[in-house]
């Protein structure tokens, strides 16, 4: 009986150690996948900012701004552009910090907190970009309509015809909503897929930790 009791105790010790090893392996796998996902979020955000930067180099707006002949508007648009780039770079820096945190953390709770923090940061980033798309679109249409001399005939016509004014506003609203929807689908497909995978990792870690 003593030998049997010793054997049972030894088996229980071994089974516990196997369970711990299994959990450690699962943690390592989740940790590696989470780090890879956040790295891709960082890479995609850098590529996105680079794309818009190079696009602006090939889009010539100098002629339009000269026609407007309002230096204060030009300066305001430049400040808005610089602010947008600054905010974008801040987000990239935060994504980098999240990546380094997730890559180097060893505690399960710390990794879970870093995953939630990363998800929230990406969501803020997406909503900021969508908001800027709406604001930029409205400003562009407003400035072009009010200050562009080429729009003088259209302004006079719309001032006389109320129905044409409402129709124009409706069309512009649909265009802005179309841009918003297009980019929303793009961000949902791109960042949304990564965030869903990251959240799956979080739920797996929760099973291990509790």
C-alpha positions as CSV (number, residue, x, y, z in Angstrom):
1,X,0.0,0.0,0.0
2,X,2.8,2.4,0.8
3,X,4.4,1.7,-2.6
4,X,1.0,2.4,-4.3
5,X,0.5,5.6,-2.4
6,X,4.0,6.7,-3.4
7,X,3.3,5.8,-7.1
8,X,0.0,7.9,-7.0
9,X,1.8,10.9,-5.5
10,X,4.5,10.6,-8.2
11,X,1.9,10.4,-10.9
12,X,0.1,13.5,-9.6
13,X,3.4,15.4,-9.5
14,X,4.1,14.4,-13.1
15,X,0.6,15.2,-14.4
16,X,0.9,18.7,-12.8
17,X,4.2,19.3,-14.4
18,X,2.9,18.2,-17.8
19,X,0.0,20.7,-17.4
20,X,2.3,23.5,-16.5
21,X,4.6,22.7,-19.5
22,X,1.5,22.6,-21.8
23,X,0.3,26.0,-20.5
24,X,3.8,27.5,-21.0
25,X,3.9,26.2,-24.6
26,X,0.4,27.7,-25.2
27,X,1.5,31.0,-23.7
28,X,4.6,31.1,-25.9
29,X,2.6,30.5,-29.0
30,X,0.0,33.1,-28.1
31,X,2.8,35.6,-27.2
32,X,4.5,35.0,-30.6
33,X,1.3,35.4,-32.5
34,X,0.3,38.6,-30.6
35,X,3.7,40.1,-31.2
36,X,3.4,39.3,-34.9
37,X,0.0,40.9,-35.2
38,X,1.0,44.1,-33.5
39,X,4.1,44.2,-35.8
40,X,1.8,44.1,-38.8
41,X,-0.3,46.9,-37.4
42,X,2.8,49.0,-37.0
43,X,4.0,48.2,-40.6
44,X,0.6,48.9,-42.1
45,X,0.3,52.2,-40.4
46,X,3.7,53.3,-41.6
47,X,2.9,52.2,-45.2
48,X,-0.4,54.1,-45.0
49,X,1.2,57.3,-43.9
50,X,3.9,56.8,-46.6
51,X,1.3,56.3,-49.2
52,X,-0.6,59.5,-48.4
53,X,2.7,61.4,-48.3
54,X,3.8,60.3,-51.7
55,X,0.3,60.8,-53.1
56,X,0.3,64.4,-52.0
57,X,3.6,64.9,-53.9
58,X,1.9,63.9,-57.2
59,X,-1.3,65.9,-56.6
60,X,-0.9,69.5,-57.7
61,X,-3.1,71.8,-55.8
62,X,-1.1,75.0,-56.3
63,X,-3.2,76.2,-59.2
64,X,-6.4,75.7,-57.2
65,X,-5.0,77.6,-54.2
66,X,-3.8,80.4,-56.4
67,X,-7.3,80.8,-57.8
68,X,-8.7,81.1,-54.4
69,X,-6.4,84.0,-53.6
70,X,-6.9,83.8,-49.8
71,X,-3.5,83.3,-48.1
72,X,-5.1,82.7,-44.7
73,X,-7.0,79.7,-46.1
74,X,-3.8,78.3,-47.6
75,X,-2.0,78.7,-44.3
76,X,-4.9,77.0,-42.4
77,X,-4.8,74.1,-44.8
78,X,-1.1,73.7,-44.4
79,X,-1.4,73.7,-40.6
80,X,-4.2,71.1,-40.8
81,X,-1.9,68.9,-43.0
82,X,1.0,69.2,-40.6
83,X,-1.3,68.4,-37.6
84,X,-2.6,65.4,-39.4
85,X,0.9,64.1,-40.1
86,X,1.9,64.8,-36.5
87,X,-1.0,62.9,-35.1
88,X,-0.3,60.0,-37.5
89,X,3.4,59.9,-36.3
90,X,2.2,59.9,-32.7
91,X,0.0,56.9,-33.4
92,X,2.9,55.1,-35.1
93,X,5.1,55.7,-32.1
94,X,2.4,54.3,-29.8
95,X,2.1,51.3,-32.0
96,X,5.8,50.8,-31.8
97,X,5.7,51.1,-28.0
98,X,2.9,48.5,-27.9
99,X,4.9,46.2,-30.1
100,X,8.0,46.4,-27.9
101,X,5.9,46.0,-24.8
102,X,4.1,42.9,-26.1
103,X,7.4,41.4,-27.5
104,X,9.2,41.8,-24.2
105,X,6.5,41.1,-21.6
106,X,6.6,37.7,-19.8
107,X,3.6,37.9,-17.4
108,X,0.2,36.8,-18.6
109,X,-1.7,39.6,-17.1
110,X,0.7,42.2,-18.5
111,X,0.3,40.6,-22.0
112,X,-3.5,40.7,-21.7
113,X,-3.4,44.4,-20.6
114,X,-1.0,45.2,-23.5
115,X,-3.4,43.5,-26.0
116,X,-6.4,45.5,-24.8
117,X,-4.4,48.7,-24.9
118,X,-3.3,48.0,-28.4
119,X,-6.9,47.2,-29.6
120,X,-8.1,50.5,-28.1
121,X,-5.2,52.5,-29.7
122,X,-6.0,51.0,-33.1
123,X,-9.7,51.8,-32.7
124,X,-8.8,55.5,-31.8
125,X,-6.5,55.6,-34.9
126,X,-9.2,54.3,-37.2
127,X,-11.9,56.7,-35.9
128,X,-9.5,59.6,-36.1
129,X,-8.7,58.9,-39.7
130,X,-12.4,58.5,-40.6
131,X,-13.2,61.8,-38.8
132,X,-10.4,63.6,-40.7
133,X,-11.8,62.2,-44.0
134,X,-15.2,63.7,-43.3
135,X,-13.7,67.0,-42.1
136,X,-11.3,67.3,-45.0
137,X,-14.1,66.5,-47.5
138,X,-16.4,69.1,-46.1
139,X,-13.7,71.8,-46.0
140,X,-12.6,71.0,-49.5
141,X,-16.1,71.3,-50.9
142,X,-16.8,74.4,-48.9
143,X,-13.6,76.2,-49.9
144,X,-14.0,75.2,-53.6
145,X,-17.7,76.4,-53.6
146,X,-17.3,79.7,-51.7
147,X,-13.8,80.9,-52.8
148,X,-13.1,79.4,-56.2
149,X,-13.8,82.0,-59.0
150,X,-14.7,79.1,-61.4
151,X,-17.7,78.3,-59.2
152,X,-19.2,81.9,-59.4
153,X,-21.8,80.8,-62.0
154,X,-22.8,77.8,-59.9
155,X,-23.1,79.9,-56.8
156,X,-25.4,82.4,-58.6
157,X,-27.6,79.6,-60.0
158,X,-27.9,77.9,-56.6
159,X,-28.7,81.2,-54.9
160,X,-31.7,81.6,-57.2
161,X,-32.9,78.0,-57.4
162,X,-33.6,76.6,-53.9
163,X,-34.3,73.1,-55.2
164,X,-30.9,73.0,-57.0
165,X,-29.3,74.0,-53.7
166,X,-30.8,71.2,-51.8
167,X,-30.0,68.7,-54.6
168,X,-26.4,69.8,-54.6
169,X,-26.1,69.5,-50.8
170,X,-27.7,66.1,-51.0
171,X,-25.2,64.9,-53.7
172,X,-22.2,66.2,-51.8
173,X,-23.5,64.5,-48.6
174,X,-23.8,61.2,-50.5
175,X,-20.2,61.7,-51.9
176,X,-18.9,62.3,-48.4
177,X,-20.8,59.3,-47.0
178,X,-19.5,57.2,-49.9
179,X,-15.9,58.2,-49.1
180,X,-16.5,57.4,-45.4
181,X,-18.1,54.0,-46.2
182,X,-15.3,53.1,-48.6
183,X,-12.5,53.8,-46.0
184,X,-14.6,52.3,-43.2
185,X,-14.8,49.0,-45.2
186,X,-11.0,49.3,-45.9
187,X,-10.1,49.8,-42.2
188,X,-12.6,47.1,-41.1
189,X,-11.1,44.6,-43.5
190,X,-7.5,45.5,-42.7
191,X,-7.2,46.5,-39.1
192,X,-10.4,44.7,-38.1
193,X,-9.1,41.3,-39.1
194,X,-5.9,41.9,-37.1
195,X,-7.9,43.1,-34.0
196,X,-10.2,40.1,-34.1
197,X,-7.2,37.8,-34.1
198,X,-5.6,39.7,-31.3
199,X,-8.8,39.4,-29.3
200,X,-8.9,35.7,-29.8
201,X,-5.4,35.6,-28.3
202,X,-6.7,37.6,-25.4
203,X,-9.5,35.1,-24.7
204,X,-7.0,32.2,-24.9
205,X,-4.8,34.0,-22.3
206,X,-7.8,34.5,-20.1
207,X,-8.5,30.8,-20.1
208,X,-4.9,30.2,-19.0
209,X,-4.8,32.9,-16.3
210,X,-8.1,32.1,-14.6
